[in-house]
Amino acid sequence: MANLKVTLVKSTIGAIPKHRKTVEALGLKKLNKTVVLPDNAATRGMVQQVRHLVKVEEEA
């Protein structure tokens, strides 16, 4: 199954509260932290919501 590598590249300071909670739910707490998540509809939806704060790479 494919995975997504998600990295927080922009601070959540000044972001709306819903986006802050989404970033935290993805497992990202600090700037430049990277997490590997399963590539499914739920993860894709969360990433889409905060696409201006994160960088996403597909992993085999």
N, CA, C and O atoms as a GROMACS GRO file, in nm:
protein
  240
    1MET      N    1   0.084  -0.119   0.000
    1MET     CA    2   0.000   0.000   0.000
    1MET      C    3   0.088   0.124   0.000
    1MET      O    4   0.192   0.127   0.065
    2ALA      N    5   0.047   0.225  -0.071
    2ALA     CA    6   0.125   0.349  -0.081
    2ALA      C    7   0.111   0.433   0.046
    2ALA      O    8   0.012   0.424   0.118
    3ASN      N    9   0.212   0.513   0.069
    3ASN     CA   10   0.214   0.604   0.184
    3ASN      C   11   0.240   0.746   0.137
    3ASN      O   12   0.288   0.768   0.025
    4LEU      N   13   0.209   0.840   0.223
    4LEU     CA   14   0.238   0.981   0.197
    4LEU      C   15   0.335   1.031   0.302
    4LEU      O   16   0.317   1.006   0.422
    5LYS      N   17   0.437   1.103   0.258
    5LYS     CA   18   0.530   1.170   0.349
    5LYS      C   19   0.486   1.315   0.358
    5LYS      O   20   0.492   1.388   0.260
    6VAL      N   21   0.441   1.357   0.476
    6VAL     CA   22   0.388   1.491   0.495
    6VAL      C   23   0.482   1.568   0.587
    6VAL      O   24   0.515   1.521   0.696
    7THR      N   25   0.524   1.687   0.542
    7THR     CA   26   0.617   1.770   0.618
    7THR      C   27   0.554   1.906   0.642
    7THR      O   28   0.500   1.967   0.549
    8LEU      N   29   0.562   1.954   0.765
    8LEU     CA   30   0.511   2.087   0.798
    8LEU      C   31   0.618   2.190   0.758
    8LEU      O   32   0.727   2.191   0.816
    9VAL      N   33   0.587   2.275   0.661
    9VAL     CA   34   0.686   2.371   0.611
    9VAL      C   35   0.652   2.515   0.646
    9VAL      O   36   0.735   2.604   0.628
   10LYS      N   37   0.532   2.539   0.696
   10LYS     CA   38   0.493   2.675   0.734
   10LYS      C   39   0.428   2.669   0.871
   10LYS      O   40   0.354   2.576   0.902
   11SER      N   41   0.454   2.770   0.953
   11SER     CA   42   0.403   2.774   1.089
   11SER      C   43   0.251   2.787   1.092
   11SER      O   44   0.190   2.844   1.002
   12THR      N   45   0.192   2.732   1.198
   12THR     CA   46   0.047   2.743   1.216
   12THR      C   47   0.009   2.870   1.292
   12THR      O   48  -0.109   2.892   1.318
   13ILE      N   49   0.107   2.951   1.328
   13ILE     CA   50   0.076   3.078   1.393
   13ILE      C   51   0.001   3.164   1.293
   13ILE      O   52   0.048   3.186   1.182
   14GLY      N   53  -0.114   3.212   1.332
   14GLY     CA   54  -0.195   3.293   1.243
   14GLY      C   55  -0.292   3.213   1.159
   14GLY      O   56  -0.380   3.270   1.094
   15ALA      N   57  -0.279   3.080   1.160
   15ALA     CA   58  -0.373   2.995   1.085
   15ALA      C   59  -0.505   2.988   1.163
   15ALA      O   60  -0.507   3.008   1.285
   16ILE      N   61  -0.612   2.959   1.092
   16ILE     CA   62  -0.740   2.948   1.162
   16ILE      C   63  -0.739   2.823   1.250
   16ILE      O   64  -0.671   2.725   1.218
   17PRO      N   65  -0.812   2.825   1.360
   17PRO     CA   66  -0.807   2.714   1.456
   17PRO      C   67  -0.836   2.577   1.396
   17PRO      O   68  -0.774   2.478   1.436
   18LYS      N   69  -0.927   2.569   1.299
   18LYS     CA   70  -0.958   2.440   1.238
   18LYS      C   71  -0.836   2.384   1.167
   18LYS      O   72  -0.813   2.263   1.171
   19HIS      N   73  -0.758   2.468   1.102
   19HIS     CA   74  -0.637   2.422   1.033
   19HIS      C   75  -0.530   2.381   1.133
   19HIS      O   76  -0.458   2.284   1.110
   20ARG      N   77  -0.520   2.451   1.243
   20ARG     CA   78  -0.424   2.413   1.348
   20ARG      C   79  -0.454   2.272   1.399
   20ARG      O   80  -0.364   2.190   1.415
   21LYS      N   81  -0.581   2.246   1.423
   21LYS     CA   82  -0.620   2.114   1.474
   21LYS      C   83  -0.598   2.006   1.370
   21LYS      O   84  -0.563   1.893   1.404
   22THR      N   85  -0.618   2.038   1.243
   22THR     CA   86  -0.595   1.942   1.136
   22THR      C   87  -0.448   1.905   1.128
   22THR      O   88  -0.413   1.788   1.114
   23VAL      N   89  -0.360   2.006   1.138
   23VAL     CA   90  -0.216   1.981   1.134
   23VAL      C   91  -0.175   1.894   1.252
   23VAL      O   92  -0.095   1.802   1.236
   24GLU      N   93  -0.228   1.922   1.368
   24GLU     CA   94  -0.196   1.842   1.486
   24GLU      C   95  -0.249   1.699   1.472
   24GLU      O   96  -0.184   1.604   1.516
   25ALA      N   97  -0.367   1.684   1.413
   25ALA     CA   98  -0.425   1.552   1.393
   25ALA      C   99  -0.344   1.470   1.294
   25ALA      O  100  -0.344   1.346   1.299
   26LEU      N  101  -0.274   1.536   1.203
   26LEU     CA  102  -0.185   1.466   1.110
   26LEU      C  103  -0.058   1.417   1.181
   26LEU      O  104   0.017   1.338   1.125
   27GLY      N  105  -0.036   1.465   1.302
   27GLY     CA  106   0.081   1.423   1.379
   27GLY      C  107   0.198   1.520   1.368
   27GLY      O  108   0.310   1.486   1.404
   28LEU      N  109   0.171   1.640   1.318
   28LEU     CA  110   0.276   1.739   1.301
   28LEU      C  111   0.268   1.842   1.413
   28LEU      O  112   0.165   1.907   1.431
   29LYS      N  113   0.378   1.856   1.487
   29LYS     CA  114   0.378   1.951   1.598
   29LYS      C  115   0.480   2.062   1.578
   29LYS      O  116   0.456   2.176   1.617
   30LYS      N  117   0.592   2.029   1.517
   30LYS     CA  118   0.698   2.129   1.499
   30LYS      C  119   0.726   2.151   1.351
   30LYS      O  120   0.700   2.064   1.268
   31LEU      N  121   0.780   2.266   1.320
   31LEU     CA  122   0.817   2.300   1.184
   31LEU      C  123   0.921   2.201   1.131
   31LEU      O  124   1.011   2.161   1.205
   32ASN      N  125   0.910   2.162   1.007
   32ASN     CA  126   0.999   2.068   0.938
   32ASN      C  127   0.991   1.925   0.990
   32ASN      O  128   1.075   1.842   0.955
   33LYS      N  129   0.892   1.894   1.072
   33LYS     CA  130   0.871   1.756   1.116
   33LYS      C  131   0.801   1.680   1.004
   33LYS      O  132   0.712   1.733   0.937
   34THR      N  133   0.842   1.555   0.983
   34THR     CA  134   0.785   1.472   0.877
   34THR      C  135   0.720   1.349   0.938
   34THR      O  136   0.776   1.286   1.028
   35VAL      N  137   0.603   1.314   0.886
   35VAL     CA  138   0.535   1.191   0.927
   35VAL      C  139   0.497   1.112   0.802
   35VAL      O  140   0.474   1.170   0.696
   36VAL      N  141   0.492   0.980   0.816
   36VAL     CA  142   0.450   0.893   0.706
   36VAL      C  143   0.310   0.843   0.740
   36VAL      O  144   0.289   0.781   0.844
   37LEU      N  145   0.216   0.871   0.651
   37LEU     CA  146   0.076   0.836   0.673
   37LEU      C  147   0.025   0.750   0.558
   37LEU      O  148   0.076   0.759   0.447
   38PRO      N  149  -0.076   0.667   0.583
   38PRO     CA  150  -0.132   0.586   0.475
   38PRO      C  151  -0.202   0.675   0.372
   38PRO      O  152  -0.262   0.777   0.406
   39ASP      N  153  -0.194   0.636   0.247
   39ASP     CA  154  -0.256   0.711   0.139
   39ASP      C  155  -0.400   0.666   0.123
   39ASP      O  156  -0.429   0.574   0.047
   40ASN      N  157  -0.490   0.733   0.196
   40ASN     CA  158  -0.632   0.701   0.184
   40ASN      C  159  -0.712   0.831   0.174
   40ASN      O  160  -0.655   0.940   0.181
   41ALA      N  161  -0.841   0.820   0.156
   41ALA     CA  162  -0.926   0.938   0.135
   41ALA      C  163  -0.924   1.033   0.254
   41ALA      O  164  -0.925   1.154   0.236
   42ALA      N  165  -0.921   0.980   0.375
   42ALA     CA  166  -0.923   1.065   0.494
   42ALA      C  167  -0.796   1.148   0.503
   42ALA      O  168  -0.801   1.269   0.529
   43THR      N  169  -0.682   1.084   0.482
   43THR     CA  170  -0.555   1.156   0.487
   43THR      C  171  -0.547   1.259   0.376
   43THR      O  172  -0.504   1.372   0.398
   44ARG      N  173  -0.588   1.220   0.256
   44ARG     CA  174  -0.586   1.314   0.142
   44ARG      C  175  -0.672   1.437   0.170
   44ARG      O  176  -0.635   1.549   0.134
   45GLY      N  177  -0.788   1.416   0.233
   45GLY     CA  178  -0.876   1.528   0.265
   45GLY      C  179  -0.815   1.622   0.366
   45GLY      O  180  -0.827   1.743   0.352
   46MET      N  181  -0.749   1.567   0.467
   46MET     CA  182  -0.684   1.650   0.567
   46MET      C  183  -0.570   1.730   0.506
   46MET      O  184  -0.553   1.848   0.536
   47VAL      N  185  -0.492   1.664   0.421
   47VAL     CA  186  -0.379   1.731   0.356
   47VAL      C  187  -0.431   1.841   0.263
   47VAL      O  188  -0.372   1.948   0.256
   48GLN      N  189  -0.540   1.815   0.193
   48GLN     CA  190  -0.598   1.914   0.102
   48GLN      C  191  -0.641   2.039   0.178
   48GLN      O  192  -0.628   2.150   0.126
   49GLN      N  193  -0.691   2.021   0.298
   49GLN     CA  194  -0.738   2.134   0.377
   49GLN      C  195  -0.623   2.226   0.421
   49GLN      O  196  -0.642   2.347   0.432
   50VAL      N  197  -0.505   2.170   0.445
   50VAL     CA  198  -0.391   2.250   0.493
   50VAL      C  199  -0.276   2.248   0.393
   50VAL      O  200  -0.159   2.256   0.432
   51ARG      N  201  -0.308   2.238   0.263
   51ARG     CA  202  -0.206   2.226   0.159
   51ARG      C  203  -0.111   2.345   0.155
   51ARG      O  204   0.001   2.333   0.104
   52HIS      N  205  -0.153   2.462   0.207
   52HIS     CA  206  -0.067   2.579   0.209
   52HIS      C  207   0.036   2.574   0.322
   52HIS      O  208   0.126   2.658   0.326
   53LEU      N  209   0.023   2.478   0.413
   53LEU     CA  210   0.114   2.467   0.527
   53LEU      C  211   0.208   2.347   0.518
   53LEU      O  212   0.308   2.342   0.589
   54VAL      N  213   0.177   2.251   0.432
   54VAL     CA  214   0.253   2.127   0.427
   54VAL      C  215   0.309   2.099   0.289
   54VAL      O  216   0.264   2.154   0.188
   55LYS      N  217   0.410   2.010   0.286
   55LYS     CA  218   0.465   1.958   0.163
   55LYS      C  219   0.438   1.808   0.163
   55LYS      O  220   0.461   1.742   0.265
   56VAL      N  221   0.391   1.753   0.050
   56VAL     CA  222   0.353   1.612   0.043
   56VAL      C  223   0.434   1.544  -0.064
   56VAL      O  224   0.448   1.594  -0.175
   57GLU      N  225   0.487   1.426  -0.030
   57GLU     CA  226   0.559   1.342  -0.126
   57GLU      C  227   0.497   1.203  -0.121
   57GLU      O  228   0.463   1.153  -0.014
   58GLU      N  229   0.484   1.141  -0.238
   58GLU     CA  230   0.431   1.005  -0.243
   58GLU      C  231   0.544   0.908  -0.221
   58GLU      O  232   0.654   0.925  -0.274
   59GLU      N  233   0.516   0.804  -0.143
   59GLU     CA  234   0.617   0.703  -0.109
   59GLU      C  235   0.563   0.567  -0.152
   59GLU      O  236   0.446   0.537  -0.131
   60ALA      N  237   0.648   0.486  -0.211
   60ALA     CA  238   0.602   0.354  -0.258
   60ALA      C  239   0.586   0.256  -0.144
   60ALA      O  240   0.548   0.140  -0.166
   0.00000   0.00000   0.00000
